[in-house]
């Protein structure tokens, strides 16, 4: 995606980045929480360096 959260999260968890991106997209369409979660994780990523 745009801010690099999926790649960062896949590195931290050891998961495939494609699965994480699909999970975010499904979260946006089904629950509406995917975008908010993405932004929260972006903030965590920015302040964890």
Jmol script that loads the backbone (N, CA, C; Angstrom):
load data "model"
ATOM      1  N   UNK A   1       0.837  -1.169   0.000  1.00  0.00           N
ATOM      2  CA  UNK A   1       0.000   0.000   0.000  1.00  0.00           C
ATOM      3  C   UNK A   1       0.893   1.247   0.000  1.00  0.00           C
ATOM      4  N   UNK A   2       0.385   2.322   0.439  1.00  0.00           N
ATOM      5  CA  UNK A   2       1.063   3.597   0.228  1.00  0.00           C
ATOM      6  C   UNK A   2       2.148   3.883   1.268  1.00  0.00           C
ATOM      7  N   UNK A   3       1.900   3.623   2.517  1.00  0.00           N
ATOM      8  CA  UNK A   3       2.792   4.067   3.586  1.00  0.00           C
ATOM      9  C   UNK A   3       3.809   3.019   4.032  1.00  0.00           C
ATOM     10  N   UNK A   4       3.806   1.848   3.436  1.00  0.00           N
ATOM     11  CA  UNK A   4       4.773   0.816   3.780  1.00  0.00           C
ATOM     12  C   UNK A   4       4.438   0.001   5.005  1.00  0.00           C
ATOM     13  N   UNK A   5       3.217   0.082   5.464  1.00  0.00           N
ATOM     14  CA  UNK A   5       2.823  -0.642   6.670  1.00  0.00           C
ATOM     15  C   UNK A   5       2.788  -2.145   6.415  1.00  0.00           C
ATOM     16  N   UNK A   6       2.304  -2.554   5.270  1.00  0.00           N
ATOM     17  CA  UNK A   6       2.199  -3.986   4.972  1.00  0.00           C
ATOM     18  C   UNK A   6       3.571  -4.646   4.935  1.00  0.00           C
ATOM     19  N   UNK A   7       4.530  -4.017   4.284  1.00  0.00           N
ATOM     20  CA  UNK A   7       5.883  -4.572   4.224  1.00  0.00           C
ATOM     21  C   UNK A   7       6.525  -4.599   5.604  1.00  0.00           C
ATOM     22  N   UNK A   8       6.323  -3.537   6.378  1.00  0.00           N
ATOM     23  CA  UNK A   8       6.873  -3.467   7.733  1.00  0.00           C
ATOM     24  C   UNK A   8       6.273  -4.556   8.615  1.00  0.00           C
ATOM     25  N   UNK A   9       4.949  -4.718   8.523  1.00  0.00           N
ATOM     26  CA  UNK A   9       4.264  -5.709   9.344  1.00  0.00           C
ATOM     27  C   UNK A   9       4.649  -7.129   8.931  1.00  0.00           C
ATOM     28  N   UNK A  10       4.810  -7.372   7.643  1.00  0.00           N
ATOM     29  CA  UNK A  10       5.208  -8.707   7.196  1.00  0.00           C
ATOM     30  C   UNK A  10       6.627  -9.037   7.650  1.00  0.00           C
ATOM     31  N   UNK A  11       7.482  -8.040   7.718  1.00  0.00           N
ATOM     32  CA  UNK A  11       8.842  -8.246   8.219  1.00  0.00           C
ATOM     33  C   UNK A  11       8.821  -8.585   9.701  1.00  0.00           C
ATOM     34  N   UNK A  12       7.978  -7.873  10.463  1.00  0.00           N
ATOM     35  CA  UNK A  12       7.891  -8.101  11.914  1.00  0.00           C
ATOM     36  C   UNK A  12       7.296  -9.468  12.245  1.00  0.00           C
ATOM     37  N   UNK A  13       6.250  -9.871  11.493  1.00  0.00           N
ATOM     38  CA  UNK A  13       5.543 -11.110  11.803  1.00  0.00           C
ATOM     39  C   UNK A  13       6.089 -12.322  11.062  1.00  0.00           C
ATOM     40  N   UNK A  14       6.845 -12.083   9.998  1.00  0.00           N
ATOM     41  CA  UNK A  14       7.357 -13.190   9.197  1.00  0.00           C
ATOM     42  C   UNK A  14       6.321 -13.777   8.258  1.00  0.00           C
ATOM     43  N   UNK A  15       5.306 -13.010   7.935  1.00  0.00           N
ATOM     44  CA  UNK A  15       4.246 -13.459   7.030  1.00  0.00           C
ATOM     45  C   UNK A  15       4.491 -12.920   5.636  1.00  0.00           C
ATOM     46  N   UNK A  16       3.775 -13.479   4.680  1.00  0.00           N
ATOM     47  CA  UNK A  16       3.845 -13.010   3.304  1.00  0.00           C
ATOM     48  C   UNK A  16       3.118 -11.668   3.196  1.00  0.00           C
ATOM     49  N   UNK A  17       3.747 -10.708   2.549  1.00  0.00           N
ATOM     50  CA  UNK A  17       3.175  -9.364   2.441  1.00  0.00           C
ATOM     51  C   UNK A  17       1.861  -9.365   1.665  1.00  0.00           C
ATOM     52  N   UNK A  18       1.704 -10.267   0.734  1.00  0.00           N
ATOM     53  CA  UNK A  18       0.461 -10.334  -0.043  1.00  0.00           C
ATOM     54  C   UNK A  18      -0.734 -10.658   0.835  1.00  0.00           C
ATOM     55  N   UNK A  19      -0.556 -11.575   1.769  1.00  0.00           N
ATOM     56  CA  UNK A  19      -1.652 -11.942   2.668  1.00  0.00           C
ATOM     57  C   UNK A  19      -2.056 -10.770   3.559  1.00  0.00           C
ATOM     58  N   UNK A  20      -1.082 -10.010   4.002  1.00  0.00           N
ATOM     59  CA  UNK A  20      -1.381  -8.855   4.849  1.00  0.00           C
ATOM     60  C   UNK A  20      -2.129  -7.796   4.054  1.00  0.00           C
ATOM     61  N   UNK A  21      -1.719  -7.543   2.820  1.00  0.00           N
ATOM     62  CA  UNK A  21      -2.414  -6.562   1.984  1.00  0.00           C
ATOM     63  C   UNK A  21      -3.847  -6.992   1.704  1.00  0.00           C
ATOM     64  N   UNK A  22      -4.036  -8.270   1.432  1.00  0.00           N
ATOM     65  CA  UNK A  22      -5.396  -8.777   1.200  1.00  0.00           C
ATOM     66  C   UNK A  22      -6.242  -8.615   2.462  1.00  0.00           C
ATOM     67  N   UNK A  23      -5.654  -8.876   3.619  1.00  0.00           N
ATOM     68  CA  UNK A  23      -6.388  -8.729   4.886  1.00  0.00           C
ATOM     69  C   UNK A  23      -6.813  -7.282   5.112  1.00  0.00           C
ATOM     70  N   UNK A  24      -5.941  -6.321   4.785  1.00  0.00           N
ATOM     71  CA  UNK A  24      -6.309  -4.912   4.922  1.00  0.00           C
ATOM     72  C   UNK A  24      -7.458  -4.546   3.987  1.00  0.00           C
ATOM     73  N   UNK A  25      -7.411  -5.016   2.754  1.00  0.00           N
ATOM     74  CA  UNK A  25      -8.464  -4.704   1.782  1.00  0.00           C
ATOM     75  C   UNK A  25      -9.784  -5.328   2.212  1.00  0.00           C
ATOM     76  N   UNK A  26      -9.739  -6.572   2.649  1.00  0.00           N
ATOM     77  CA  UNK A  26     -10.960  -7.232   3.130  1.00  0.00           C
ATOM     78  C   UNK A  26     -11.490  -6.497   4.364  1.00  0.00           C
ATOM     79  N   UNK A  27     -10.603  -6.067   5.236  1.00  0.00           N
ATOM     80  CA  UNK A  27     -11.016  -5.316   6.427  1.00  0.00           C
ATOM     81  C   UNK A  27     -11.699  -4.011   6.081  1.00  0.00           C
ATOM     82  N   UNK A  28     -11.237  -3.353   5.037  1.00  0.00           N
ATOM     83  CA  UNK A  28     -11.858  -2.090   4.618  1.00  0.00           C
ATOM     84  C   UNK A  28     -13.252  -2.341   4.065  1.00  0.00           C
ATOM     85  N   UNK A  29     -13.386  -3.354   3.218  1.00  0.00           N
ATOM     86  CA  UNK A  29     -14.674  -3.594   2.568  1.00  0.00           C
ATOM     87  C   UNK A  29     -15.704  -4.255   3.482  1.00  0.00           C
ATOM     88  N   UNK A  30     -15.282  -5.155   4.345  1.00  0.00           N
ATOM     89  CA  UNK A  30     -16.241  -5.868   5.176  1.00  0.00           C
ATOM     90  C   UNK A  30     -16.553  -5.156   6.490  1.00  0.00           C
ATOM     91  N   UNK A  31     -15.544  -4.662   7.147  1.00  0.00           N
ATOM     92  CA  UNK A  31     -15.735  -4.126   8.488  1.00  0.00           C
ATOM     93  C   UNK A  31     -15.555  -2.624   8.574  1.00  0.00           C
ATOM     94  N   UNK A  32     -14.876  -2.034   7.612  1.00  0.00           N
ATOM     95  CA  UNK A  32     -14.601  -0.609   7.655  1.00  0.00           C
ATOM     96  C   UNK A  32     -13.477  -0.245   8.608  1.00  0.00           C
ATOM     97  N   UNK A  33     -12.918  -1.247   9.269  1.00  0.00           N
ATOM     98  CA  UNK A  33     -11.874  -0.994  10.265  1.00  0.00           C
ATOM     99  C   UNK A  33     -10.476  -1.103   9.675  1.00  0.00           C
ATOM    100  N   UNK A  34     -10.362  -1.594   8.481  1.00  0.00           N
ATOM    101  CA  UNK A  34      -9.048  -1.790   7.878  1.00  0.00           C
ATOM    102  C   UNK A  34      -8.280  -0.500   7.704  1.00  0.00           C
ATOM    103  N   UNK A  35      -8.946   0.551   7.309  1.00  0.00           N
ATOM    104  CA  UNK A  35      -8.281   1.838   7.095  1.00  0.00           C
ATOM    105  C   UNK A  35      -7.812   2.439   8.414  1.00  0.00           C
ATOM    106  N   UNK A  36      -8.649   2.386   9.423  1.00  0.00           N
ATOM    107  CA  UNK A  36      -8.260   2.893  10.734  1.00  0.00           C
ATOM    108  C   UNK A  36      -7.107   2.097  11.321  1.00  0.00           C
ATOM    109  N   UNK A  37      -7.162   0.788  11.182  1.00  0.00           N
ATOM    110  CA  UNK A  37      -6.081  -0.063  11.657  1.00  0.00           C
ATOM    111  C   UNK A  37      -4.794   0.234  10.910  1.00  0.00           C
ATOM    112  N   UNK A  38      -4.896   0.457   9.610  1.00  0.00           N
ATOM    113  CA  UNK A  38      -3.725   0.789   8.793  1.00  0.00           C
ATOM    114  C   UNK A  38      -3.073   2.081   9.277  1.00  0.00           C
ATOM    115  N   UNK A  39      -3.881   3.093   9.561  1.00  0.00           N
ATOM    116  CA  UNK A  39      -3.340   4.371  10.034  1.00  0.00           C
ATOM    117  C   UNK A  39      -2.729   4.259  11.426  1.00  0.00           C
ATOM    118  N   UNK A  40      -3.346   3.475  12.294  1.00  0.00           N
ATOM    119  CA  UNK A  40      -2.785   3.259  13.630  1.00  0.00           C
ATOM    120  C   UNK A  40      -1.448   2.538  13.526  1.00  0.00           C
ATOM    121  N   UNK A  41      -1.372   1.520  12.685  1.00  0.00           N
ATOM    122  CA  UNK A  41      -0.113   0.803  12.514  1.00  0.00           C
ATOM    123  C   UNK A  41       0.950   1.686  11.875  1.00  0.00           C
ATOM    124  N   UNK A  42       0.540   2.608  11.022  1.00  0.00           N
ATOM    125  CA  UNK A  42       1.501   3.543  10.439  1.00  0.00           C
ATOM    126  C   UNK A  42       2.110   4.423  11.534  1.00  0.00           C
ATOM    127  N   UNK A  43       1.275   4.885  12.451  1.00  0.00           N
ATOM    128  CA  UNK A  43       1.777   5.685  13.578  1.00  0.00           C
ATOM    129  C   UNK A  43       2.729   4.869  14.449  1.00  0.00           C
ATOM    130  N   UNK A  44       2.376   3.628  14.713  1.00  0.00           N
ATOM    131  CA  UNK A  44       3.251   2.757  15.489  1.00  0.00           C
ATOM    132  C   UNK A  44       4.582   2.571  14.774  1.00  0.00           C
ATOM    133  N   UNK A  45       4.517   2.361  13.481  1.00  0.00           N
ATOM    134  CA  UNK A  45       5.731   2.193  12.674  1.00  0.00           C
ATOM    135  C   UNK A  45       6.610   3.447  12.747  1.00  0.00           C
ATOM    136  N   UNK A  46       6.008   4.609  12.644  1.00  0.00           N
ATOM    137  CA  UNK A  46       6.764   5.847  12.634  1.00  0.00           C
ATOM    138  C   UNK A  46       7.456   6.125  13.972  1.00  0.00           C
ATOM    139  N   UNK A  47       6.797   5.775  15.080  1.00  0.00           N
ATOM    140  CA  UNK A  47       7.354   6.091  16.390  1.00  0.00           C
ATOM    141  C   UNK A  47       8.165   4.947  17.001  1.00  0.00           C
ATOM    142  N   UNK A  48       8.253   3.811  16.307  1.00  0.00           N
ATOM    143  CA  UNK A  48       8.998   2.682  16.861  1.00  0.00           C
ATOM    144  C   UNK A  48      10.435   2.638  16.374  1.00  0.00           C
ATOM    145  N   UNK A  49      10.842   3.590  15.585  1.00  0.00           N
ATOM    146  CA  UNK A  49      12.226   3.584  15.064  1.00  0.00           C
ATOM    147  C   UNK A  49      13.209   4.080  16.059  1.00  0.00           C
TER     148      UNK A  49
END
end "model"
wireframe off; spacefill off
backbone 0.3
color backbone group
